[in-house]
C-alpha cells in the first residue's frame, strides 16, 4: 500500500509540474504587450479556466498524497527482511546470583572529569 501511494504521489507531482508549466501567465495575450489588458492583469474576476481547475485538482491530490505518506511513515514498524524487529528499551545490567543473594546492589557512579569533579 505504501509503495502504491508513493507511485501515485510521484505521478501527481510530475503531472502538477507539467500543468503549471503549460499554463500561460496572466497578461500573456497579444493585447497585454501594448498595455491593453492591464485591468485583468492583477486578478480578473472571470470564471476559472480549465487549466486553473486542473492545477487546483492536481495540487489537492499532491497535498493528500503527501499527508497520507507522512502519516503512514510515522506508523511504520522497523523490519529486517520479513521478520519484524521490536525495539526494546535499554535496561540496567542484570545482577549476578551472588549479588542477589548477598543483597548488594551496584550503583553506577558518574564519570570523573580531569579536574577531579564528578559530572552530575
LOGUVEX-781410 format. One record per residue: residue number from 1; residue in one letter; x, y, z of N, C-alpha, C in turn. Coordinates in nm, 2 decimals. Each point is the difference from the previous one (the first is absolute). Layout:
! LOGUVEX-781410
<r seq="NUM" type="A" n_xx="X" n_yy="Y" n_zz="Z" ca_xx="X" ca_yy="Y" ca_zz="Z" c_xx="X" c_yy="Y" c_zz="Z"/>
...
! end
This chain:
! LOGUVEX-781410
<r seq="1" type="X" n_xx="0.08" n_yy="-0.12" n_zz="0.00" ca_xx="-0.08" ca_yy="0.12" ca_zz="0.00" c_xx="0.09" c_yy="0.13" c_zz="0.00"/>
<r seq="2" type="X" n_xx="0.10" n_yy="-0.01" n_zz="0.08" ca_xx="0.09" ca_yy="0.12" ca_zz="0.01" c_xx="0.07" c_yy="0.02" c_zz="-0.13"/>
<r seq="3" type="X" n_xx="0.04" n_yy="-0.10" n_zz="-0.07" ca_xx="0.07" ca_yy="0.01" ca_zz="-0.13" c_xx="-0.10" c_yy="0.06" c_zz="-0.11"/>
<r seq="4" type="X" n_xx="-0.12" n_yy="-0.05" n_zz="0.01" ca_xx="-0.11" ca_yy="0.05" ca_zz="-0.10" c_xx="-0.02" c_yy="0.15" c_zz="0.02"/>
<r seq="5" type="X" n_xx="-0.01" n_yy="0.05" n_zz="0.13" ca_xx="-0.02" ca_yy="0.14" ca_zz="0.02" c_xx="0.12" c_yy="0.08" c_zz="-0.04"/>
<r seq="6" type="X" n_xx="0.12" n_yy="-0.06" n_zz="0.02" ca_xx="0.12" ca_yy="0.07" ca_zz="-0.05" c_xx="0.00" c_yy="0.02" c_zz="-0.15"/>
<r seq="7" type="X" n_xx="-0.04" n_yy="-0.10" n_zz="-0.07" ca_xx="0.00" ca_yy="0.01" ca_zz="-0.15" c_xx="-0.11" c_yy="0.10" c_zz="-0.04"/>
<r seq="8" type="X" n_xx="-0.12" n_yy="0.00" n_zz="0.06" ca_xx="-0.10" ca_yy="0.10" ca_zz="-0.03" c_xx="0.05" c_yy="0.14" c_zz="0.03"/>
<r seq="9" type="X" n_xx="0.07" n_yy="0.01" n_zz="0.11" ca_xx="0.06" ca_yy="0.13" ca_zz="0.04" c_xx="0.10" c_yy="0.06" c_zz="-0.10"/>
<r seq="10" type="X" n_xx="0.08" n_yy="-0.09" n_zz="-0.05" ca_xx="0.10" ca_yy="0.04" ca_zz="-0.10" c_xx="-0.07" c_yy="0.04" c_zz="-0.13"/>
<r seq="11" type="X" n_xx="-0.10" n_yy="-0.08" n_zz="-0.04" ca_xx="-0.07" ca_yy="0.03" ca_zz="-0.13" c_xx="-0.08" c_yy="0.13" c_zz="0.02"/>
<r seq="12" type="X" n_xx="-0.06" n_yy="0.03" n_zz="0.11" ca_xx="-0.08" ca_yy="0.12" ca_zz="0.02" c_xx="0.10" c_yy="0.12" c_zz="0.01"/>
<r seq="13" type="X" n_xx="0.12" n_yy="-0.02" n_zz="0.06" ca_xx="0.10" ca_yy="0.11" ca_zz="0.00" c_xx="0.04" c_yy="0.04" c_zz="-0.14"/>
<r seq="14" type="X" n_xx="0.03" n_yy="-0.10" n_zz="-0.08" ca_xx="0.05" ca_yy="0.03" ca_zz="-0.14" c_xx="-0.12" c_yy="0.06" c_zz="-0.08"/>
<r seq="15" type="X" n_xx="-0.12" n_yy="-0.05" n_zz="0.02" ca_xx="-0.11" ca_yy="0.06" ca_zz="-0.07" c_xx="-0.02" c_yy="0.15" c_zz="0.04"/>
<r seq="16" type="X" n_xx="0.01" n_yy="0.02" n_zz="0.13" ca_xx="-0.01" ca_yy="0.14" ca_zz="0.05" c_xx="0.10" c_yy="0.09" c_zz="-0.06"/>
<r seq="17" type="X" n_xx="0.12" n_yy="-0.04" n_zz="-0.01" ca_xx="0.11" ca_yy="0.08" ca_zz="-0.06" c_xx="-0.03" c_yy="0.03" c_zz="-0.14"/>
<r seq="18" type="X" n_xx="-0.05" n_yy="-0.11" n_zz="-0.08" ca_xx="-0.03" ca_yy="0.02" ca_zz="-0.14" c_xx="-0.12" c_yy="0.10" c_zz="-0.02"/>
<r seq="19" type="X" n_xx="-0.10" n_yy="-0.01" n_zz="0.09" ca_xx="-0.12" ca_yy="0.09" ca_zz="-0.02" c_xx="0.04" c_yy="0.14" c_zz="0.03"/>
<r seq="20" type="X" n_xx="0.08" n_yy="0.02" n_zz="0.10" ca_xx="0.05" ca_yy="0.14" ca_zz="0.03" c_xx="0.08" c_yy="0.06" c_zz="-0.11"/>
<r seq="21" type="X" n_xx="0.09" n_yy="-0.09" n_zz="-0.06" ca_xx="0.08" ca_yy="0.05" ca_zz="-0.11" c_xx="-0.07" c_yy="0.03" c_zz="-0.13"/>
<r seq="22" type="X" n_xx="-0.11" n_yy="-0.07" n_zz="-0.02" ca_xx="-0.08" ca_yy="0.02" ca_zz="-0.12" c_xx="-0.09" c_yy="0.12" c_zz="0.01"/>
<r seq="23" type="X" n_xx="-0.02" n_yy="0.05" n_zz="0.11" ca_xx="-0.09" ca_yy="0.12" ca_zz="0.02" c_xx="0.06" c_yy="0.12" c_zz="-0.06"/>
<r seq="24" type="X" n_xx="-0.08" n_yy="0.09" n_zz="-0.06" ca_xx="0.04" ca_yy="0.13" ca_zz="-0.04" c_xx="-0.02" c_yy="0.09" c_zz="0.12"/>
<r seq="25" type="X" n_xx="0.09" n_yy="0.10" n_zz="0.02" ca_xx="-0.02" ca_yy="0.09" ca_zz="0.11" c_xx="-0.11" c_yy="0.10" c_zz="-0.03"/>
<r seq="26" type="X" n_xx="-0.04" n_yy="0.07" n_zz="0.10" ca_xx="-0.10" ca_yy="0.11" ca_zz="-0.02" c_xx="0.07" c_yy="0.11" c_zz="-0.07"/>
<r seq="27" type="X" n_xx="-0.06" n_yy="0.05" n_zz="-0.10" ca_xx="0.06" ca_yy="0.11" ca_zz="-0.08" c_xx="0.09" c_yy="-0.05" c_zz="-0.11"/>
<r seq="28" type="X" n_xx="-0.01" n_yy="-0.13" n_zz="-0.03" ca_xx="0.09" ca_yy="-0.05" ca_zz="-0.11" c_xx="-0.07" c_yy="0.01" c_zz="-0.13"/>
<r seq="29" type="X" n_xx="-0.12" n_yy="0.06" n_zz="-0.01" ca_xx="-0.06" ca_yy="0.02" ca_zz="-0.13" c_xx="0.07" c_yy="0.11" c_zz="-0.08"/>
<r seq="30" type="X" n_xx="-0.04" n_yy="0.00" n_zz="-0.12" ca_xx="0.07" ca_yy="0.10" ca_zz="-0.09" c_xx="-0.03" c_yy="0.15" c_zz="0.04"/>
<r seq="31" type="X" n_xx="-0.12" n_yy="0.02" n_zz="0.04" ca_xx="-0.04" ca_yy="0.13" ca_zz="0.04" c_xx="0.07" c_yy="0.05" c_zz="0.13"/>
<r seq="32" type="X" n_xx="0.05" n_yy="-0.09" n_zz="0.08" ca_xx="0.07" ca_yy="0.04" ca_zz="0.12" c_xx="0.14" c_yy="0.06" c_zz="-0.03"/>
<r seq="33" type="X" n_xx="0.05" n_yy="-0.04" n_zz="-0.11" ca_xx="0.13" ca_yy="0.05" ca_zz="-0.04" c_xx="0.00" c_yy="0.15" c_zz="-0.02"/>
<r seq="34" type="X" n_xx="-0.12" n_yy="0.05" n_zz="-0.04" ca_xx="-0.02" ca_yy="0.14" ca_zz="-0.03" c_xx="-0.08" c_yy="0.08" c_zz="0.11"/>
<r seq="35" type="X" n_xx="-0.02" n_yy="-0.07" n_zz="0.11" ca_xx="-0.07" ca_yy="0.06" ca_zz="0.11" c_xx="-0.15" c_yy="0.00" c_zz="-0.01"/>
<r seq="36" type="X" n_xx="-0.05" n_yy="-0.09" n_zz="-0.08" ca_xx="-0.15" ca_yy="-0.01" ca_zz="-0.02" c_xx="-0.07" c_yy="-0.07" c_zz="0.11"/>
<r seq="37" type="X" n_xx="0.06" n_yy="-0.09" n_zz="0.07" ca_xx="-0.08" ca_yy="-0.08" ca_zz="0.10" c_xx="0.05" c_yy="0.02" c_zz="0.14"/>
<r seq="38" type="X" n_xx="0.04" n_yy="0.12" n_zz="0.04" ca_xx="0.06" ca_yy="0.03" ca_zz="0.13" c_xx="-0.11" c_yy="-0.02" c_zz="0.11"/>
<r seq="39" type="X" n_xx="-0.13" n_yy="0.01" n_zz="-0.03" ca_xx="-0.10" ca_yy="-0.01" ca_zz="0.10" c_xx="-0.01" c_yy="-0.15" c_zz="0.05"/>
<r seq="40" type="X" n_xx="0.03" n_yy="-0.09" n_zz="-0.08" ca_xx="-0.02" ca_yy="-0.14" ca_zz="0.04" c_xx="0.14" c_yy="-0.06" c_zz="0.04"/>
<r seq="41" type="X" n_xx="0.10" n_yy="0.07" n_zz="0.00" ca_xx="0.13" ca_yy="-0.05" ca_zz="0.02" c_xx="0.02" c_yy="-0.05" c_zz="0.15"/>
<r seq="42" type="X" n_xx="-0.06" n_yy="0.08" n_zz="0.09" ca_xx="0.01" ca_yy="-0.04" ca_zz="0.14" c_xx="-0.13" c_yy="-0.06" c_zz="0.06"/>
<r seq="43" type="X" n_xx="-0.05" n_yy="-0.10" n_zz="-0.07" ca_xx="-0.12" ca_yy="-0.07" ca_zz="0.05" c_xx="-0.13" c_yy="0.04" c_zz="-0.06"/>
<r seq="44" type="X" n_xx="-0.02" n_yy="-0.04" n_zz="-0.12" ca_xx="-0.13" ca_yy="0.02" ca_zz="-0.07" c_xx="-0.10" c_yy="-0.09" c_zz="0.07"/>
<r seq="45" type="X" n_xx="-0.12" n_yy="0.05" n_zz="0.00" ca_xx="-0.11" ca_yy="-0.08" ca_zz="0.07" c_xx="-0.07" c_yy="-0.10" c_zz="-0.08"/>
<r seq="46" type="X" n_xx="0.05" n_yy="-0.04" n_zz="-0.11" ca_xx="-0.06" ca_yy="-0.09" ca_zz="-0.09" c_xx="0.00" c_yy="-0.14" c_zz="0.05"/>
<r seq="47" type="X" n_xx="-0.07" n_yy="-0.09" n_zz="-0.06" ca_xx="0.00" ca_yy="-0.14" ca_zz="0.05" c_xx="0.13" c_yy="-0.07" c_zz="-0.02"/>
<r seq="48" type="X" n_xx="0.03" n_yy="-0.09" n_zz="0.08" ca_xx="0.13" ca_yy="-0.07" ca_zz="0.00" c_xx="0.01" c_yy="-0.09" c_zz="-0.13"/>
<r seq="49" type="X" n_xx="0.11" n_yy="0.00" n_zz="-0.06" ca_xx="0.02" ca_yy="-0.07" ca_zz="-0.12" c_xx="0.02" c_yy="-0.15" c_zz="0.03"/>
<r seq="50" type="X" n_xx="-0.01" n_yy="-0.08" n_zz="-0.10" ca_xx="0.02" ca_yy="-0.15" ca_zz="0.02" c_xx="0.14" c_yy="-0.03" c_zz="0.06"/>
<r seq="51" type="X" n_xx="0.10" n_yy="0.07" n_zz="-0.05" ca_xx="0.14" ca_yy="-0.02" ca_zz="0.06" c_xx="0.01" c_yy="0.04" c_zz="0.14"/>
<r seq="52" type="X" n_xx="-0.07" n_yy="0.10" n_zz="0.04" ca_xx="0.00" ca_yy="0.04" ca_zz="0.14" c_xx="-0.07" c_yy="-0.10" c_zz="0.09"/>
<r seq="53" type="X" n_xx="-0.11" n_yy="-0.06" n_zz="-0.05" ca_xx="-0.07" ca_yy="-0.10" ca_zz="0.08" c_xx="0.09" c_yy="-0.13" c_zz="0.00"/>
<r seq="54" type="X" n_xx="0.06" n_yy="-0.03" n_zz="-0.11" ca_xx="0.09" ca_yy="-0.12" ca_zz="0.00" c_xx="0.12" c_yy="0.02" c_zz="0.10"/>
<r seq="55" type="X" n_xx="0.05" n_yy="0.12" n_zz="0.00" ca_xx="0.11" ca_yy="0.03" ca_zz="0.10" c_xx="-0.05" c_yy="-0.02" c_zz="0.14"/>
<r seq="56" type="X" n_xx="-0.12" n_yy="0.05" n_zz="0.03" ca_xx="-0.05" ca_yy="-0.01" ca_zz="0.14" c_xx="-0.02" c_yy="-0.15" c_zz="0.03"/>
<r seq="57" type="X" n_xx="-0.05" n_yy="-0.07" n_zz="-0.09" ca_xx="-0.03" ca_yy="-0.15" ca_zz="0.03" c_xx="0.14" c_yy="-0.07" c_zz="0.02"/>
<r seq="58" type="X" n_xx="0.10" n_yy="0.03" n_zz="-0.08" ca_xx="0.13" ca_yy="-0.06" ca_zz="0.01" c_xx="0.06" c_yy="0.04" c_zz="0.14"/>
<r seq="59" type="X" n_xx="-0.01" n_yy="0.13" n_zz="0.04" ca_xx="0.06" ca_yy="0.04" ca_zz="0.12" c_xx="-0.07" c_yy="-0.07" c_zz="0.12"/>
<r seq="60" type="X" n_xx="-0.13" n_yy="-0.01" n_zz="-0.01" ca_xx="-0.07" ca_yy="-0.07" ca_zz="0.11" c_xx="0.04" c_yy="-0.15" c_zz="0.01"/>
<r seq="61" type="X" n_xx="0.01" n_yy="-0.06" n_zz="-0.11" ca_xx="0.05" ca_yy="-0.14" ca_zz="-0.01" c_xx="0.14" c_yy="-0.01" c_zz="0.06"/>
<r seq="62" type="X" n_xx="0.09" n_yy="0.09" n_zz="-0.03" ca_xx="0.14" ca_yy="0.00" ca_zz="0.05" c_xx="0.00" c_yy="0.02" c_zz="0.15"/>
<r seq="63" type="X" n_xx="-0.08" n_yy="0.09" n_zz="0.05" ca_xx="-0.01" ca_yy="0.02" ca_zz="0.14" c_xx="-0.05" c_yy="-0.12" c_zz="0.08"/>
<r seq="64" type="X" n_xx="-0.11" n_yy="-0.06" n_zz="-0.06" ca_xx="-0.06" ca_yy="-0.12" ca_zz="0.07" c_xx="0.10" c_yy="-0.12" c_zz="0.00"/>
<r seq="65" type="X" n_xx="0.07" n_yy="-0.02" n_zz="-0.11" ca_xx="0.10" ca_yy="-0.11" ca_zz="0.00" c_xx="0.12" c_yy="0.03" c_zz="0.09"/>
<r seq="66" type="X" n_xx="0.03" n_yy="0.13" n_zz="0.01" ca_xx="0.11" ca_yy="0.04" ca_zz="0.09" c_xx="-0.04" c_yy="-0.03" c_zz="0.15"/>
<r seq="67" type="X" n_xx="-0.12" n_yy="0.04" n_zz="0.03" ca_xx="-0.04" ca_yy="-0.02" ca_zz="0.14" c_xx="-0.02" c_yy="-0.15" c_zz="0.03"/>
<r seq="68" type="X" n_xx="-0.05" n_yy="-0.08" n_zz="-0.10" ca_xx="-0.01" ca_yy="-0.14" ca_zz="0.02" c_xx="0.13" c_yy="-0.07" c_zz="0.02"/>
<r seq="69" type="X" n_xx="0.10" n_yy="0.04" n_zz="-0.08" ca_xx="0.13" ca_yy="-0.06" ca_zz="0.01" c_xx="0.07" c_yy="0.04" c_zz="0.14"/>
<r seq="70" type="X" n_xx="-0.02" n_yy="0.12" n_zz="0.04" ca_xx="0.05" ca_yy="0.05" ca_zz="0.13" c_xx="-0.06" c_yy="-0.08" c_zz="0.11"/>
<r seq="71" type="X" n_xx="-0.13" n_yy="-0.02" n_zz="0.00" ca_xx="-0.07" ca_yy="-0.08" ca_zz="0.10" c_xx="0.05" c_yy="-0.14" c_zz="0.00"/>
<r seq="72" type="X" n_xx="0.00" n_yy="-0.06" n_zz="-0.12" ca_xx="0.04" ca_yy="-0.14" ca_zz="0.00" c_xx="0.15" c_yy="-0.03" c_zz="0.04"/>
<r seq="73" type="X" n_xx="0.09" n_yy="0.10" n_zz="-0.04" ca_xx="0.14" ca_yy="-0.02" ca_zz="0.04" c_xx="0.02" c_yy="0.02" c_zz="0.15"/>
<r seq="74" type="X" n_xx="-0.09" n_yy="0.07" n_zz="0.07" ca_xx="0.02" ca_yy="0.01" ca_zz="0.14" c_xx="-0.05" c_yy="-0.12" c_zz="0.08"/>
<r seq="75" type="X" n_xx="-0.08" n_yy="-0.09" n_zz="-0.07" ca_xx="-0.05" ca_yy="-0.12" ca_zz="0.06" c_xx="0.07" c_yy="-0.13" c_zz="-0.05"/>
<r seq="76" type="X" n_xx="0.11" n_yy="0.01" n_zz="-0.07" ca_xx="0.06" ca_yy="-0.12" ca_zz="-0.06" c_xx="0.09" c_yy="-0.06" c_zz="0.11"/>
<r seq="77" type="X" n_xx="-0.02" n_yy="-0.14" n_zz="0.01" ca_xx="0.09" ca_yy="-0.07" ca_zz="0.09" c_xx="0.13" c_yy="-0.04" c_zz="-0.07"/>
<r seq="78" type="X" n_xx="0.11" n_yy="0.00" n_zz="0.07" ca_xx="0.12" ca_yy="-0.03" ca_zz="-0.06" c_xx="0.01" c_yy="-0.15" c_zz="-0.02"/>
<r seq="79" type="X" n_xx="0.03" n_yy="-0.05" n_zz="-0.12" ca_xx="0.01" ca_yy="-0.14" ca_zz="-0.03" c_xx="0.14" c_yy="-0.03" c_zz="-0.06"/>
<r seq="80" type="X" n_xx="0.04" n_yy="-0.12" n_zz="0.03" ca_xx="0.12" ca_yy="-0.06" ca_zz="-0.07" c_xx="-0.04" c_yy="-0.11" c_zz="-0.08"/>
<r seq="81" type="X" n_xx="-0.01" n_yy="0.02" n_zz="-0.13" ca_xx="-0.05" ca_yy="-0.11" ca_zz="-0.09" c_xx="-0.15" c_yy="-0.01" c_zz="0.02"/>
<r seq="82" type="X" n_xx="-0.04" n_yy="-0.12" n_zz="0.04" ca_xx="-0.14" ca_yy="-0.03" ca_zz="0.03" c_xx="-0.03" c_yy="-0.01" c_zz="0.15"/>
<r seq="83" type="X" n_xx="0.11" n_yy="0.01" n_zz="0.08" ca_xx="-0.02" ca_yy="-0.01" ca_zz="0.14" c_xx="-0.01" c_yy="0.13" c_zz="0.07"/>
<r seq="84" type="X" n_xx="-0.11" n_yy="0.03" n_zz="0.07" ca_xx="-0.01" ca_yy="0.13" ca_zz="0.06" c_xx="0.10" c_yy="0.01" c_zz="0.12"/>
<r seq="85" type="X" n_xx="0.06" n_yy="0.12" n_zz="0.01" ca_xx="0.10" ca_yy="0.03" ca_zz="0.10" c_xx="-0.07" c_yy="0.08" c_zz="0.11"/>
<r seq="86" type="X" n_xx="0.00" n_yy="-0.04" n_zz="0.12" ca_xx="-0.06" ca_yy="0.08" ca_zz="0.11" c_xx="0.11" c_yy="0.07" c_zz="0.07"/>
<r seq="87" type="X" n_xx="-0.02" n_yy="0.12" n_zz="0.03" ca_xx="0.10" ca_yy="0.08" ca_zz="0.07" c_xx="-0.03" c_yy="-0.01" c_zz="0.15"/>
<r seq="88" type="X" n_xx="0.10" n_yy="-0.04" n_zz="0.07" ca_xx="-0.01" ca_yy="-0.02" ca_zz="0.15" c_xx="0.08" c_yy="0.11" c_zz="0.06"/>
<r seq="89" type="X" n_xx="-0.06" n_yy="0.05" n_zz="0.12" ca_xx="0.08" ca_yy="0.11" ca_zz="0.06" c_xx="0.13" c_yy="-0.05" c_zz="0.07"/>
<r seq="90" type="X" n_xx="0.09" n_yy="0.08" n_zz="0.01" ca_xx="0.13" ca_yy="-0.03" ca_zz="0.06" c_xx="-0.02" c_yy="-0.02" c_zz="0.15"/>
<r seq="91" type="X" n_xx="0.04" n_yy="-0.12" n_zz="0.05" ca_xx="-0.02" ca_yy="-0.03" ca_zz="0.15" c_xx="0.14" c_yy="0.00" c_zz="0.07"/>
<r seq="92" type="X" n_xx="-0.01" n_yy="0.01" n_zz="0.13" ca_xx="0.12" ca_yy="0.00" ca_zz="0.08" c_xx="0.06" c_yy="-0.14" c_zz="-0.01"/>
<r seq="93" type="X" n_xx="0.13" n_yy="-0.02" n_zz="0.02" ca_xx="0.06" ca_yy="-0.13" ca_zz="0.00" c_xx="-0.07" c_yy="-0.09" c_zz="0.11"/>
<r seq="94" type="X" n_xx="-0.01" n_yy="-0.13" n_zz="-0.03" ca_xx="-0.06" ca_yy="-0.09" ca_zz="0.10" c_xx="0.09" c_yy="-0.03" c_zz="0.11"/>
<r seq="95" type="X" n_xx="-0.05" n_yy="-0.02" n_zz="0.12" ca_xx="0.08" ca_yy="-0.04" ca_zz="0.11" c_xx="0.05" c_yy="-0.14" c_zz="-0.01"/>
<r seq="96" type="X" n_xx="0.11" n_yy="-0.03" n_zz="0.05" ca_xx="0.05" ca_yy="-0.14" ca_zz="0.00" c_xx="-0.07" c_yy="-0.07" c_zz="0.11"/>
<r seq="97" type="X" n_xx="-0.01" n_yy="-0.13" n_zz="0.00" ca_xx="-0.06" ca_yy="-0.07" ca_zz="0.11" c_xx="0.06" c_yy="0.02" c_zz="0.14"/>
<r seq="98" type="X" n_xx="0.14" n_yy="0.03" n_zz="0.00" ca_xx="0.06" ca_yy="0.02" ca_zz="0.13" c_xx="-0.04" c_yy="0.14" c_zz="0.05"/>
<r seq="99" type="X" n_xx="-0.02" n_yy="0.10" n_zz="-0.09" ca_xx="-0.04" ca_yy="0.13" ca_zz="0.05" c_xx="-0.15" c_yy="-0.01" c_zz="0.05"/>
<r seq="100" type="X" n_xx="-0.08" n_yy="-0.08" n_zz="-0.07" ca_xx="-0.14" ca_yy="-0.01" ca_zz="0.04" c_xx="-0.01" c_yy="-0.06" c_zz="0.14"/>
<r seq="101" type="X" n_xx="0.08" n_yy="-0.10" n_zz="0.03" ca_xx="-0.01" ca_yy="-0.07" ca_zz="0.13" c_xx="0.06" c_yy="0.08" c_zz="0.11"/>
<r seq="102" type="X" n_xx="0.10" n_yy="0.08" n_zz="-0.02" ca_xx="0.06" ca_yy="0.08" ca_zz="0.10" c_xx="-0.07" c_yy="0.13" c_zz="0.02"/>
<r seq="103" type="X" n_xx="-0.09" n_yy="0.04" n_zz="-0.09" ca_xx="-0.07" ca_yy="0.13" ca_zz="0.02" c_xx="0.08" c_yy="0.12" c_zz="-0.06"/>
<r seq="104" type="X" n_xx="0.11" n_yy="-0.03" n_zz="-0.05" ca_xx="0.08" ca_yy="0.11" ca_zz="-0.06" c_xx="-0.06" c_yy="0.05" c_zz="-0.13"/>
<r seq="105" type="X" n_xx="0.00" n_yy="0.13" n_zz="-0.01" ca_xx="-0.04" ca_yy="0.06" ca_zz="-0.13" c_xx="0.11" c_yy="0.10" c_zz="-0.04"/>
<r seq="106" type="X" n_xx="0.02" n_yy="0.00" n_zz="-0.13" ca_xx="0.10" ca_yy="0.09" ca_zz="-0.05" c_xx="-0.07" c_yy="0.13" c_zz="-0.05"/>
<r seq="107" type="X" n_xx="0.05" n_yy="0.11" n_zz="0.05" ca_xx="-0.05" ca_yy="0.13" ca_zz="-0.05" c_xx="0.11" c_yy="0.06" c_zz="-0.09"/>
<r seq="108" type="X" n_xx="-0.04" n_yy="0.03" n_zz="-0.12" ca_xx="0.10" ca_yy="0.06" ca_zz="-0.09" c_xx="0.04" c_yy="0.14" c_zz="0.05"/>
<r seq="109" type="X" n_xx="0.13" n_yy="0.03" n_zz="0.00" ca_xx="0.05" ca_yy="0.13" ca_zz="0.04" c_xx="0.02" c_yy="0.08" c_zz="-0.12"/>
<r seq="110" type="X" n_xx="-0.02" n_yy="0.13" n_zz="0.01" ca_xx="0.02" ca_yy="0.09" ca_zz="-0.12" c_xx="0.14" c_yy="0.01" c_zz="-0.03"/>
<r seq="111" type="X" n_xx="0.04" n_yy="0.02" n_zz="-0.13" ca_xx="0.14" ca_yy="0.00" ca_zz="-0.04" c_xx="0.07" c_yy="0.12" c_zz="0.06"/>
<r seq="112" type="X" n_xx="0.13" n_yy="-0.01" n_zz="0.03" ca_xx="0.08" ca_yy="0.10" ca_zz="0.06" c_xx="0.07" c_yy="0.08" c_zz="-0.11"/>
<r seq="113" type="X" n_xx="0.00" n_yy="0.13" n_zz="0.00" ca_xx="0.07" ca_yy="0.08" ca_zz="-0.10" c_xx="0.14" c_yy="0.01" c_zz="0.04"/>
<r seq="114" type="X" n_xx="0.08" n_yy="0.07" n_zz="-0.09" ca_xx="0.14" ca_yy="0.02" ca_zz="0.03" c_xx="0.03" c_yy="0.08" c_zz="0.12"/>
<r seq="115" type="X" n_xx="-0.08" n_yy="0.09" n_zz="0.04" ca_xx="0.02" ca_yy="0.08" ca_zz="0.12" c_xx="-0.04" c_yy="-0.06" c_zz="0.13"/>
<r seq="116" type="X" n_xx="-0.05" n_yy="-0.13" n_zz="-0.01" ca_xx="-0.04" ca_yy="-0.07" ca_zz="0.12" c_xx="-0.14" c_yy="0.01" c_zz="0.04"/>
<r seq="117" type="X" n_xx="-0.08" n_yy="0.08" n_zz="-0.07" ca_xx="-0.14" ca_yy="0.02" ca_zz="0.03" c_xx="-0.09" c_yy="-0.11" c_zz="-0.07"/>
<r seq="118" type="X" n_xx="-0.11" n_yy="-0.03" n_zz="0.06" ca_xx="-0.09" ca_yy="-0.10" ca_zz="-0.06" c_xx="-0.10" c_yy="0.07" c_zz="-0.08"/>
<r seq="119" type="X" n_xx="-0.03" n_yy="-0.05" n_zz="-0.12" ca_xx="-0.11" ca_yy="0.06" ca_zz="-0.08" c_xx="-0.13" c_yy="-0.05" c_zz="0.05"/>
<r seq="120" type="X" n_xx="-0.09" n_yy="0.09" n_zz="0.02" ca_xx="-0.14" ca_yy="-0.04" ca_zz="0.05" c_xx="-0.10" c_yy="0.01" c_zz="-0.11"/>
! end
